[in-house]
């Protein structure tokens, strides 16, 4: 499997930008979003990292895009030509998890 991914990476650089790529490389490990899914939404008009996040959930995991932001920005750059320096970071929102009231240790009268 590793060798197949390496072949896809080498071939991708010479591929036409309009060509559909069947890439199984996972870009966002937290949400298991594949490169092909990100490229698809960028080609459909998602030109910001937040737009990619809304369409694919990339960057919504526990790391809040700390591991995938650079990769998503690079893909947007490759597909749209927008310089990476002009691509703004994702809006970070803390993941919400349900809590039991007693775990807050609130003293009630």
Phi, psi and omega per residue, in radians:
X1 nan -0.710 -3.122
X2 -1.070 -0.744 -3.138
X3 -1.097 -0.659 3.118
X4 -1.090 -0.737 3.121
X5 -1.112 -0.711 3.127
X6 -1.106 -0.680 3.098
X7 -1.105 -0.753 3.121
X8 -1.072 -0.688 -3.131
X9 -1.136 -0.774 -3.126
X10 -1.160 -0.682 -3.101
X11 -1.295 -0.503 -3.053
X12 -1.070 -0.622 -3.075
X13 -1.115 -0.531 3.133
X14 -1.634 -0.020 -3.075
X15 -1.350 2.641 3.066
X16 -1.206 2.437 -3.106
X17 -1.107 -0.446 -3.124
X18 -1.501 -0.151 -3.116
X19 -1.310 2.373 3.117
X20 -1.344 2.201 -3.115
X21 -1.785 2.308 3.093
X22 -1.679 1.292 -3.090
X23 -1.739 2.223 3.116
X24 -1.760 0.255 3.141
X25 -1.296 2.206 3.138
X26 -1.449 2.143 3.140
X27 -1.587 -0.837 3.122
X28 -1.799 1.850 -3.084
X29 -1.246 -0.577 -3.114
X30 -1.130 -0.760 -3.083
X31 -1.825 0.033 3.120
X32 0.957 0.855 3.119
X33 -1.643 2.237 -3.087
X34 -1.533 2.718 3.133
X35 -1.013 -0.698 -3.113
X36 -1.086 -0.623 3.119
X37 -1.187 -0.690 3.128
X38 -1.183 -0.784 3.119
X39 -1.064 -0.654 -3.134
X40 -1.087 -0.821 -3.111
X41 -1.237 -0.550 3.078
X42 -1.155 -0.712 3.104
X43 -1.169 -0.411 3.107
X44 -1.517 -0.002 3.040
X45 2.126 -0.061 3.116
X46 -1.331 1.780 -3.041
X47 -1.830 0.063 3.087
X48 -2.190 2.804 3.137
X49 -1.144 -0.644 3.104
X50 -1.123 -0.654 3.102
X51 -1.145 -0.694 3.080
X52 -1.128 -0.705 3.140
X53 -1.073 -0.790 -3.142
X54 -1.137 -0.625 -3.074
X55 -1.422 -0.543 -3.017
X56 -2.098 -0.235 -3.042
X57 1.273 0.189 3.060
X58 -1.150 2.225 -3.134
X59 1.637 0.034 -3.123
X60 -1.680 0.060 -3.094
X61 -1.417 -2.931 -3.077
X62 -1.087 -0.538 -3.118
X63 -1.402 -0.192 3.134
X64 0.923 0.829 3.038
X65 1.305 0.231 3.122
X66 -1.163 -0.512 -3.129
X67 -1.707 -0.419 -3.022
X68 -1.914 -0.158 -3.077
X69 -0.988 -0.849 -3.098
X70 -1.059 -0.685 3.137
X71 -1.198 -0.742 3.121
X72 -1.119 -0.752 3.121
X73 -1.080 -0.693 3.123
X74 -1.133 -0.699 3.124
X75 -1.142 -0.742 3.094
X76 -1.062 -0.734 3.094
X77 -1.054 -0.809 -3.123
X78 -1.122 -0.655 -3.063
X79 -1.473 -0.556 -3.032
X80 -1.957 -0.371 -3.086
X81 1.500 0.007 3.088
X82 -1.177 2.230 3.135
X83 -1.055 2.463 -3.120
X84 -1.016 -0.602 -3.137
X85 -1.151 -0.369 3.124
X86 -1.595 -0.107 -3.111
X87 -1.523 2.082 -3.090
X88 -1.397 2.594 3.104
X89 -1.124 2.835 3.106
X90 -1.187 2.660 2.985
X91 -1.333 2.117 -3.057
X92 -1.584 2.261 3.071
X93 -2.209 2.334 -3.119
X94 -1.193 2.324 3.101
X95 -1.073 2.405 -3.138
X96 -1.683 2.275 3.105
X97 -2.252 2.423 3.115
X98 -1.172 2.460 3.100
X99 -2.158 2.617 2.984
X100 -1.429 2.437 -3.098
X101 -0.991 -0.678 -3.098
X102 -1.164 -0.340 3.117
X103 -1.298 -0.231 3.106
X104 -1.402 -0.236 3.129
X105 0.978 0.807 3.106
X106 -1.559 2.184 3.084
X107 -1.396 2.134 3.110
X108 -1.889 2.488 -3.136
X109 -1.248 nan nan
